[in-house]
Amino acid sequence: MGCDTEMSQLEKIADEALKEAKKATLRYPPFNSMHEGYSVLYEEVDELWAEVKAWKMNNPDPENIKNLRTEAIHVAAMALRFIHDLCDEK
């Protein structure tokens, strides 16, 4: 895979995370505090961890791979939301 191809794949993934963050922003109010933002982000990381633990190295399940990807996108989206709601000046 060439550098341009890898970069376009990263951009595609970043776009997915951004779409997910926008969807969450429309659906839920902004985080009220660093603690709340961290808790939501931690919950997403915990869901990703559950999928990691379900991973079977010698017998990968396509559904598990899909779930791992989805949860990783959710983690990225909530990290973006954390920055947006709590770290950037309004």
N, C-alpha and C positions, 0 to 999 in steps of 0.2 A: 504494500500500500504506500503510495507516494505521499509526500508532505502535503500537497494541495488536497488530496483526497482525505487524508487524516484531518486536516483543518476543516474541510467542509463537513465532515462527520461530527467533529466537535461543535461546529456552529449549529448543526441540526439538533444535537442534544441540548445545547444551550437554549435554542429556540423553544424546545419542548418544555424545559424547566421554566422559562419565562412565561409561556402560555399558562402553565400550571399555577405559577405565582399570581398572574393576573386574575385567573379564575378564583383563586382563594381570596384575593383582595376584593373582588366583587361580592363574594359570598359571605365573608366574615369581616368584622370590624378590625381596625389596626390593633396590633399588639399594644397593650397598656403599659407594659414594663419589660425590662430585660429578663426578669424571671419568667414572665408569661411566654415571651418569645423563645427563651431557652427551653421551656417545658414542651412547647409545640415541636420545636426542632428535635428535641430528645425523643419525643414520641415517634417521630418519623424514623430516626436512627434506630430505635428499638424495633420497629417493624421491619426495617432492613436487616437487622441482626437476626430476627426470627427466620427470615428467608435464607440468610447465610447459613444458619444452623441446619436448615432443611436440605441444603445442597448436598448432593451425593456425587462425589468426585468421579467415581467409577461408573456411575449410571445417571448422568444428568437428565433431568426431566425438563422438557421444553416449557412447560407451564411454570416451573420454578424459575427458569431463566427469565421468562416474561415478568414474573412477580419481582425478581431481584431488580430488574431494570426499572420497573414502575416505582418501586420504593426508593431507589436511588434518585430518580427524577423528583420524587416528593421531597427528599432531603435537600436537593439543590434548590427547589422552589422555596422551601421554607427558609433556607439560608438567604436567598434573595429577599424574601419578605422581611426577615429579621433586619437586614441592612436597610431596606427601604423604610420600614416603620420606625426603627429605633436609632439608626446610626447616621442617616443622612439628614442634613438640615432641610427643613420644610420652607 
